[in-house]
Amino acid sequence: MTFQSGHFRGQSAPVTIGSFARIGAGATIVGPTQIGERAIVMPNAVVVGDVPEGETTCGILQRKSL
């Protein structure tokens, strides 16, 4: 699934979300970004880069969760 985020200086940034990925409430995804299959973005996380397949990310400026 690919979304076009809001326009920034006349450009749009694609956000691609893989199958079975979960994105928590209030999460902010700053594109262009890819969220891998089965990846988890925790609530209120700020994602500024790609999230690999099967990885969990959380926090401000995206930290890898164990």
SVG drawing of the C-alpha trace seen along z (x, -y; Angstrom):
<svg xmlns="http://www.w3.org/2000/svg" viewBox="-5 -25 22 35">
<polyline fill="none" stroke="black" stroke-width="0.4" points="0.0,0.0 1.5,-3.4 0.3,-6.8 1.3,-10.2 1.9,-12.4 1.2,-16.1 3.0,-18.4 6.3,-20.0 7.6,-22.7 5.7,-21.4 6.7,-17.7 4.9,-14.7 6.7,-11.9 5.5,-8.3 5.0,-6.2 4.9,-2.4 3.4,-0.1 4.0,3.7 1.5,6.4 0.4,7.1 2.4,4.1 0.8,2.4 0.9,-1.3 -0.1,-2.6 -2.4,-5.5 -0.8,-8.9 2.3,-7.7 3.9,-10.2 5.5,-8.9 7.8,-11.4 8.3,-10.3 9.6,-9.1 9.5,-6.0 9.0,-2.2 7.4,-0.2 8.3,3.5 6.0,6.5 5.0,7.5 6.8,4.4 5.3,2.7 5.3,-1.1 4.4,-1.8 1.8,-4.5 3.1,-8.1 6.4,-7.0 8.0,-9.5 9.4,-7.5 12.0,-9.4 13.5,-6.4 12.7,-3.0 11.5,-0.2 12.8,3.2 10.6,6.2 9.5,7.7 11.1,4.9 9.4,3.0 10.2,-0.7 9.1,-3.2 9.8,-6.6 10.7,-10.0 13.1,-9.8 12.5,-6.0 14.5,-3.7 14.7,0.0 12.8,2.0 14.0,5.3"/>
</svg>
